[in-house]
Structures are given as structure tokens and as C-alpha cells.
Amino acid sequence: MTPQSIYGNARAGKFIPNLLGFARALRVAGVPVDTSKVLNALQAVAYIDIAHKDDFALALQSSLIQRHEDLAIFDQMFALYFKDRQLAQQLMGQLLPKNPSPSTAPKQSRVWDALRPQSTASKNPPATQTLLDLTMTASQVERLRQADFQHLTAQEYQIVEHWVKKIKWSPPIIPSRRKRASTRSHDLDWQRAIQNWVQQDGDLFHLPTIANRNLPAPVVFLIDVSGSMHRYTRMLLVFLHQATRYWKNRRVFSIGTQLSNLQWAFAKDNPDEMLKWVNLQVKDYAGGTQLSTGLKSLRQKYPIQHSKTIFILISDGLDTGEKSSLHYELASLHAKIGKFVWLNPLLRYDQYQPSASGASVLFQYADQMLAVHNLEHLENLARALSEIS
């Protein structure tokens, strides 16, 4: 297979200048990229379809990156450069030396400084004000991955939020009653075997087998938007929006003192648009928490139809409602679903005990409990819940 047969002549047009520009951007950000690596990259991308972004990124990464600590820089620069090349050139300019005097010039380390507004009074601020640091060391990246969302500065919060948007989360899979042909099963497909036997005049050359067809499980999210959760709510909303946007059987609700259906907001492609609609829909943000009221509304207005539904509650359990009512609603819910998962930011504390009234009830009914207070735990969550069946 030749490069020409895949995507046309790679030596024509702007492809080579763009790839050279990307390599130069990596060098500016501190990644060692020499001419031999660029030539290897040109050869690698010639044998893949550059219309497939993941394949294109992997081809460049395998050719240009040798050190593990440069992977984060590559991922961020790739996402930026091939989305808005003009912006990337501006950001590179911020890193290039300006020949200042050695005694007075501050060291520039932020690739994304070009995205900062030059003046708070500017009439036309940039549409995107992402503050990412492409020159962070591996230890700095690891610190942010493990930092509690509640303790992040405004700039660090935006960096982590950008990373949160990239977390991949496959929907949990459950076996259905429907069958499909399978070569790995030991269950004989008698109907197809008889059909083959008749069609082949009594000869049967192999025994067809059958297995259950696996389908995505229905998942219901209920996220606490009370005041005690306010530093986690935005991050978790962005995470759910991006990580589950292609799930077909996903429903999202918020709970404070009342239930709000967020399906309309989560139908938006852009997370900023989603957050804007959430702000319009949720009327009880940063108030108290009455889980029993929300669960009752959910039971009456949006009844759960599938017995394999996975119900995921995101809350710190600081409930202000009646304990007996919460017992009743959770018992009713648990009888209709397949699994109840409680995601609690307070689980970050080793000595945490569910001593609060609502938390003690949730503890009794939860089939699984996980912490969701930092980036690392969100990544672990996506892996753990993808394996639920």
C-alpha cells in the first residue's frame, strides 16, 4: 500500500508545512524533536488515514516522542495545533525568547498565556480562555491529577477541567435475552443447525453455537448540586457530559431541594452550552439537600423501567430531609434496579465514617462506593464502572 493510495500526494498542499510547524511547536515546548524524527513521522502518516484523528495522533506520537514525560505535552499540543493552528502559532510566540535583558526578563513558562485577556476592561475578550501549561514537569502533572478539586486555584481548575474532558468511559455492558451467533460459546444453536442439516441434505459440517447479545446498561445519574458540593458540581457535570455523550441509555438529573431533569442540557454538544442550560434549569443550586424529595419525584415522574438499570448517585450524603422518608425511597429504588453506586467526595478521607443522617442510610443501600474528588479517581471510576455487569 502506498501513501498515494491512502490519502493522495502527501508532498503536495500544506500537509508537510503543517507537520513541520507542529514539530517546531513541540521543540518550543521543550520536547526534543530532530530532523530524523520528523522524517519518520512523514513516513508513518503516509500509511494511515489522516481523517482518523486517533490514528493520526498515534502515528505522530510513536515517531516524535521518546520520553514518557513528554506524552502530556504532546497530547495537549496536538489537540490545540490541529484545532486552531493560528492560535497555536500565537501561543508559540509567547514561548519564544524576546531578547530581554537578563536581569529584568521573567522566565516565560506558560504556553497558553496568549489566551489570557490583556485587560479586564477589554471589550472583545477571547472566546476561549483555556489556561494549560504545556511545559509542566511530570511531577507537576501528577500533583494536579491527585489534587482535590476543592483545593485547586482558578487556573489549576481550568487545567484539570481540560483533562477531565478527555477521560474515556465505556458504558457498562449487560447480557440480554436476545441471542447472537458466536464462535466462542459452547451453547448449540439448534434452530440453525437443523436448517443447515436440511439445506445440506443431511450433512452437517460444523455445529453452530449461540451466545447472549451484550447491550449497554441503562444508567441513571443523580448529581447533588447543594452548597456543600459546589466545588465538585461543575467538574462532575463536565465529566459526565463529555464521558457519556454517546451513551444511548443515559439519563441525568440534579438534586438539591428538588429534582431537575438535565436531559435537555446534556443534549448540547458543547460543555459550556450544557453548563449554561443547567444554570437555567436548576433553581435550587447551592442550597440544601433533600434526597428523599428528589427520589420521590424520580419515582413518580420518571419511573425506572429496566431491572438492570445502574443508578449512580453523586453526593456527599449531607441530607437535610427525613431519615425515614429516605429509607423508604431508597428501599423502593433498590428493588427496581440492578445496582446502586454512591460516588462521594468525602471518601477521600481514610477515616471517613457515614455518621450523618443521610449518609448512614445511603451506606446501607449502596452496592458500591467510590471517591470522586480528583482527576485520578475520575479515571479510576471510568474504568471500574465500565466493568459493572
C-alpha positions as CSV (number, residue, x, y, z in Angstrom):
1,M,0.0,0.0,0.0
2,T,1.4,3.3,-1.0
3,P,0.9,6.8,0.5
4,Q,-0.7,7.9,-2.7
5,S,-3.4,5.3,-2.5
6,I,-4.4,6.3,1.0
7,Y,-4.9,10.0,1.1
8,G,-3.4,11.4,-2.0
9,N,0.0,13.0,-2.5
10,A,1.5,13.9,0.9
11,R,4.1,16.1,-0.8
12,A,1.5,18.4,-2.2
13,G,-0.5,21.1,-0.5
14,K,0.1,22.3,3.1
15,F,0.5,18.9,4.8
16,I,4.3,19.0,5.1
17,P,4.5,22.6,6.3
18,N,1.8,21.9,8.9
19,L,3.7,18.8,10.2
20,L,6.9,20.8,10.3
21,G,5.1,23.5,12.2
22,F,3.8,21.0,14.7
23,A,7.3,19.6,15.2
24,R,8.6,23.1,15.7
25,A,5.8,23.7,18.3
26,L,6.9,20.7,20.2
27,R,10.5,21.8,20.2
28,V,9.4,25.2,21.5
29,A,7.5,23.5,24.3
30,G,10.7,21.6,25.3
31,V,10.2,18.3,23.5
32,P,13.4,17.0,21.8
33,V,12.4,16.6,18.1
34,D,15.1,16.4,15.4
35,T,15.0,16.0,11.7
36,S,15.2,12.2,11.7
37,K,12.1,12.0,13.9
38,V,10.2,14.4,11.5
39,L,11.2,12.2,8.5
40,N,10.0,9.1,10.4
41,A,6.7,10.9,11.1
42,L,6.2,11.7,7.4
43,Q,6.7,8.1,6.6
44,A,4.4,6.9,9.3
45,V,1.5,9.1,8.4
46,A,1.8,8.0,4.8
47,Y,0.4,4.6,5.7
48,I,-2.7,5.7,7.8
49,D,-5.8,7.7,7.0
50,I,-5.2,11.1,8.5
51,A,-9.0,11.6,8.5
52,H,-9.0,9.3,11.6
53,K,-7.7,11.7,14.2
54,D,-6.7,9.0,16.7
55,D,-4.7,7.1,14.2
56,F,-3.0,10.3,13.1
57,A,-2.1,11.2,16.6
58,L,-0.7,7.8,17.4
59,A,1.4,7.8,14.3
60,L,2.9,11.2,15.2
61,Q,3.3,10.2,18.9
62,S,5.2,7.0,18.1
63,S,7.5,8.9,15.7
64,L,8.2,12.1,17.6
65,I,8.0,11.2,21.3
66,Q,10.6,9.1,23.2
67,R,10.2,10.2,26.8
68,H,7.2,9.3,28.9
69,E,7.2,12.8,30.5
70,D,6.6,14.4,27.1
71,L,3.3,12.5,26.4
72,A,1.2,15.1,28.2
73,I,2.8,17.9,26.3
74,F,2.2,16.0,23.0
75,D,-1.5,15.4,23.7
76,Q,-2.2,19.0,24.6
77,M,-0.2,20.5,21.8
78,F,-1.8,18.1,19.3
79,A,-5.3,19.0,20.5
80,L,-4.5,22.7,20.2
81,Y,-2.4,22.8,17.0
82,F,-4.7,20.8,14.7
83,K,-7.8,22.5,16.0
84,D,-6.7,26.1,15.7
85,R,-3.3,26.5,14.1
86,Q,-3.3,30.3,14.2
87,L,-3.9,30.2,17.9
88,A,-1.1,27.7,18.3
89,Q,1.3,30.0,16.5
90,Q,0.4,32.8,18.8
91,L,1.0,30.6,21.8
92,M,4.3,29.5,20.4
93,G,5.2,33.2,20.1
94,Q,4.7,33.6,23.8
95,L,7.3,30.9,24.5
96,L,10.0,32.2,22.0
97,P,12.6,34.5,23.6
98,K,12.1,38.2,23.1
99,N,15.8,39.2,23.7
100,P,15.1,40.9,27.0
101,S,17.9,42.0,29.4
102,P,19.0,39.0,31.5
103,S,18.4,40.9,34.8
104,T,14.9,42.0,34.2
105,A,13.2,39.5,31.9
106,P,10.9,37.0,33.7
107,K,11.1,33.4,32.6
108,Q,8.1,32.6,30.4
109,S,6.7,29.1,31.1
110,R,3.0,29.3,30.1
111,V,2.3,28.3,26.6
112,W,-1.3,29.4,26.9
113,D,-0.6,33.0,28.1
114,A,-1.8,34.2,24.7
115,L,-5.3,33.2,25.7
116,R,-5.4,35.5,28.7
117,P,-7.2,38.7,28.4
118,Q,-4.8,41.6,28.2
119,S,-7.1,43.9,30.1
120,T,-10.1,43.2,32.3
121,A,-11.8,46.1,30.5
122,S,-11.3,44.6,27.1
123,K,-14.4,44.9,25.0
124,N,-13.6,41.8,22.9
125,P,-12.1,39.1,25.2
126,P,-11.0,35.9,23.5
127,A,-13.8,33.3,23.1
128,T,-11.6,30.6,24.7
129,Q,-9.6,31.3,27.8
130,T,-8.0,28.0,28.5
131,L,-5.0,28.1,30.8
132,L,-2.9,25.0,30.1
133,D,0.7,24.6,30.9
134,L,2.5,22.6,28.1
135,T,5.8,22.8,29.9
136,M,4.8,21.3,33.2
137,T,7.0,18.6,34.6
138,A,5.8,15.1,35.2
139,S,5.7,15.8,38.9
140,Q,3.5,18.8,38.4
141,V,1.1,16.9,36.2
142,E,0.9,14.1,38.8
143,R,0.3,16.7,41.6
144,L,-2.7,18.1,39.7
145,R,-4.0,14.6,38.9
146,Q,-4.1,13.9,42.7
147,A,-5.2,17.4,43.9
148,D,-8.6,17.7,45.4
149,F,-10.9,19.8,43.2
150,Q,-11.8,21.8,46.3
151,H,-8.2,22.9,46.7
152,L,-7.4,23.9,43.1
153,T,-6.7,27.5,42.2
154,A,-8.8,29.0,39.4
155,Q,-6.0,28.4,36.8
156,E,-5.4,24.8,38.0
157,Y,-9.1,24.2,38.0
158,Q,-9.2,25.1,34.2
159,I,-6.2,22.9,33.5
160,V,-7.8,19.9,35.3
161,E,-11.2,20.5,33.7
162,H,-9.5,20.3,30.3
163,W,-8.0,16.9,31.2
164,V,-11.4,15.7,32.6
165,K,-13.0,16.3,29.2
166,K,-10.6,13.7,27.7
167,I,-11.4,10.8,30.0
168,K,-12.9,7.9,28.1
169,W,-15.7,5.9,29.7
170,S,-17.3,2.9,28.0
171,P,-20.9,2.2,29.1
172,P,-21.4,-0.7,31.4
173,I,-22.5,-3.8,29.5
174,I,-25.2,-6.3,30.5
175,P,-26.2,-9.6,28.8
176,S,-29.7,-9.5,27.2
177,R,-32.1,-12.3,26.5
178,R,-31.5,-11.9,22.8
179,K,-29.1,-14.3,21.2
180,R,-26.4,-14.0,18.5
181,A,-24.1,-16.3,16.7
182,S,-20.8,-16.9,18.4
183,T,-17.7,-19.0,17.8
184,R,-16.7,-18.7,21.5
185,S,-19.8,-20.2,23.1
186,H,-20.5,-23.8,23.9
187,D,-24.3,-23.4,23.6
188,L,-25.6,-25.1,20.4
189,D,-27.9,-23.2,18.1
190,W,-30.3,-26.0,17.4
191,Q,-32.5,-24.0,15.0
192,R,-29.7,-23.0,12.7
193,A,-28.2,-26.5,13.0
194,I,-31.4,-28.1,11.8
195,Q,-31.7,-25.5,8.9
196,N,-28.1,-26.3,7.8
197,W,-28.8,-30.0,8.1
198,V,-31.8,-29.7,5.8
199,Q,-30.1,-27.4,3.3
200,Q,-27.1,-29.7,3.1
201,D,-29.1,-32.9,2.5
202,G,-28.4,-34.4,5.9
203,D,-24.8,-33.4,6.1
204,L,-23.7,-31.2,9.0
205,F,-20.1,-30.0,8.6
206,H,-20.0,-27.9,11.9
207,L,-22.2,-27.2,14.9
208,P,-23.3,-23.6,15.1
209,T,-23.2,-22.0,18.6
210,I,-25.0,-19.1,20.1
211,A,-24.5,-16.7,23.0
212,N,-26.4,-13.9,24.7
213,R,-26.1,-10.5,23.0
214,N,-24.5,-7.9,25.2
215,L,-26.1,-4.5,25.4
216,P,-25.3,-1.1,27.1
217,A,-26.9,-1.0,30.5
218,P,-29.4,1.8,31.3
219,V,-27.7,4.3,33.6
220,V,-29.4,7.0,35.7
221,F,-27.2,9.7,37.2
222,L,-28.4,11.9,40.1
223,I,-25.9,14.6,41.0
224,D,-26.1,16.7,44.2
225,V,-26.0,20.5,43.5
226,S,-26.1,21.6,47.1
227,G,-23.8,24.2,48.7
228,S,-21.5,21.5,50.2
229,M,-20.9,20.1,46.7
230,H,-20.4,23.4,44.8
231,R,-16.6,22.9,44.2
232,Y,-17.3,19.5,42.7
233,T,-20.5,20.0,40.8
234,R,-19.2,21.9,37.8
235,M,-16.3,19.4,37.3
236,L,-18.5,16.4,37.6
237,L,-21.1,17.8,35.2
238,V,-18.4,18.4,32.6
239,F,-17.0,14.9,33.2
240,L,-20.4,13.3,32.8
241,H,-21.3,15.4,29.7
242,Q,-18.1,14.5,27.9
243,A,-17.5,10.9,29.0
244,T,-21.1,9.7,28.5
245,R,-22.2,11.8,25.5
246,Y,-22.5,8.8,23.2
247,W,-24.4,6.6,25.6
248,K,-27.9,5.9,24.4
249,N,-29.4,4.7,27.7
250,R,-28.2,7.6,29.9
251,R,-30.4,9.9,32.0
252,V,-29.1,12.7,34.1
253,F,-30.9,14.6,37.0
254,S,-29.8,17.0,39.6
255,I,-31.0,17.2,43.2
256,G,-30.9,20.0,45.7
257,T,-34.2,20.6,47.4
258,Q,-36.0,19.5,44.3
259,L,-35.4,17.3,41.2
260,S,-34.3,18.7,37.9
261,N,-34.2,16.8,34.6
262,L,-30.9,17.7,32.8
263,Q,-31.5,15.7,29.6
264,W,-32.1,18.8,27.5
265,A,-28.9,20.5,28.8
266,F,-26.9,17.3,28.2
267,A,-28.1,17.1,24.6
268,K,-25.9,20.1,23.8
269,D,-22.6,19.2,22.2
270,N,-20.5,21.9,23.9
271,P,-19.9,21.6,27.6
272,D,-20.1,25.3,28.1
273,E,-23.5,25.3,26.4
274,M,-24.5,22.4,28.7
275,L,-23.5,24.4,31.8
276,K,-25.4,27.4,30.6
277,W,-28.6,25.4,30.2
278,V,-28.0,23.7,33.6
279,N,-27.8,27.1,35.2
280,L,-31.2,28.0,33.6
281,Q,-32.8,24.7,34.6
282,V,-31.6,24.2,38.1
283,K,-33.4,26.6,40.5
284,D,-32.0,25.1,43.8
285,Y,-28.3,25.3,43.2
286,A,-26.0,25.8,46.2
287,G,-28.9,25.3,48.6
288,G,-29.7,22.3,50.9
289,T,-30.1,18.6,50.0
290,Q,-33.3,16.6,50.3
291,L,-32.6,13.3,48.7
292,S,-35.9,11.8,49.6
293,T,-37.8,14.5,47.9
294,G,-35.8,14.1,44.7
295,L,-36.1,10.3,44.8
296,K,-39.8,10.5,45.2
297,S,-40.1,12.8,42.2
298,L,-38.0,10.5,40.2
299,R,-40.2,7.5,41.2
300,Q,-43.4,9.3,40.3
301,K,-42.4,11.3,37.2
302,Y,-39.5,9.2,35.6
303,P,-40.1,5.6,36.8
304,I,-37.3,3.2,36.1
305,Q,-38.4,0.6,33.6
306,H,-35.4,-1.8,33.3
307,S,-34.5,-4.1,36.2
308,K,-30.8,-4.0,35.1
309,T,-30.6,-0.2,35.5
310,I,-27.4,1.1,37.2
311,F,-28.3,4.1,39.5
312,I,-25.4,6.4,40.2
313,L,-25.8,9.0,43.0
314,I,-23.1,11.7,43.2
315,S,-23.4,13.3,46.7
316,D,-21.6,13.8,50.0
317,G,-24.7,12.5,51.8
318,L,-25.3,15.6,53.9
319,D,-29.0,15.3,53.6
320,T,-31.5,17.6,55.5
321,G,-34.6,15.5,54.8
322,E,-36.3,13.0,57.0
323,K,-34.4,9.8,57.6
324,S,-37.5,7.6,57.4
325,S,-38.5,9.0,54.1
326,L,-35.1,8.4,52.6
327,H,-35.2,4.8,53.9
328,Y,-38.5,4.3,52.1
329,E,-37.4,5.8,48.8
330,L,-34.1,4.0,48.7
331,A,-35.7,0.7,49.5
332,S,-38.2,1.2,46.7
333,L,-35.5,2.3,44.3
334,H,-33.2,-0.6,45.2
335,A,-36.0,-3.1,44.5
336,K,-36.3,-1.9,40.9
337,I,-32.7,-1.5,39.8
338,G,-29.7,-3.7,39.1
339,K,-27.0,-1.8,41.1
340,F,-26.8,1.3,43.3
341,V,-23.5,3.1,43.2
342,W,-22.7,6.0,45.5
343,L,-20.0,8.4,44.4
344,N,-18.9,10.5,47.4
345,P,-16.1,13.2,47.5
346,L,-15.8,12.7,51.3
347,L,-14.5,9.2,50.8
348,R,-11.1,10.8,50.1
349,Y,-10.6,10.8,53.9
350,D,-9.3,7.5,55.2
351,Q,-11.1,7.9,58.5
352,Y,-14.4,8.8,56.9
353,Q,-17.5,7.4,58.6
354,P,-21.0,7.9,57.2
355,S,-22.2,9.3,60.5
356,A,-24.5,12.0,59.0
357,S,-28.2,11.0,58.9
358,G,-28.5,10.8,55.1
359,A,-25.0,9.2,54.7
360,S,-25.8,6.4,57.1
361,V,-28.9,5.5,55.1
362,L,-27.1,5.6,51.8
363,F,-24.4,3.4,53.3
364,Q,-26.9,0.7,54.0
365,Y,-28.2,0.6,50.4
366,A,-25.1,1.3,48.3
367,D,-23.8,-1.7,46.4
368,Q,-20.6,0.2,45.6
369,M,-19.0,3.4,46.9
370,L,-16.2,5.3,45.2
371,A,-14.4,8.7,45.8
372,V,-14.7,11.4,43.1
373,H,-12.6,14.3,44.5
374,N,-9.8,14.4,41.9
375,L,-8.8,13.6,38.4
376,E,-7.1,10.3,39.3
377,H,-10.3,9.0,40.9
378,L,-12.4,10.0,38.0
379,E,-10.1,8.0,35.7
380,N,-10.4,5.0,38.1
381,L,-14.1,5.5,38.2
382,A,-14.5,5.3,34.4
383,R,-12.5,2.0,34.4
384,A,-14.3,0.5,37.4
385,L,-17.9,1.3,36.3
386,S,-17.2,0.1,32.7
387,E,-16.7,-3.4,34.2
388,I,-20.0,-3.5,36.1
389,S,-22.4,-6.1,34.8
